[in-house]
Amino acid sequence: MVTVSAPNDKLQGFINFACSQLDCREIQPGGSCYEPNTLQNHASYTLDAYYRKNGVCNPDIGTPTITDPSYGNCRYP
């Protein structure tokens, strides 16, 4: 789990980078984590997935937390 805290251009850049290596269908239209459709929300999901896969959290984008950010039908990896 991560807390996202970066400017929008950095968030979008990270989403683009991470989604070139991850399955990001859940934050695409129709995906269970698409809504709310915000950069902050999508970056949080992506950073969490990237962290779980690679064991690395980009400190320029966010920081690990112990709180599960899953909500509704959206389950973080």
Phi, psi and omega in degrees: 000145183222157170250124183269133181206081180206161176296155184304321181295323177290322178298313181296320178298319179292318178302314180299314180297307184295321182288348173283347182242345185242166171273108183253024181301329184294336179256010175268159178310131182091346179285157185292344180245015179292317179265137359288141183278079178231151176300317181303312182294313181293322178294323178299313179299313183295316180296321178297314180297318179295317179298315181294325181283319189251349181070019182232132176247125179287108184293345176283344183254318183189182181227148177296147175226172178259356181272128178285118183276004180303150180207149179047232177274356181275113178247120177292147183303000000 
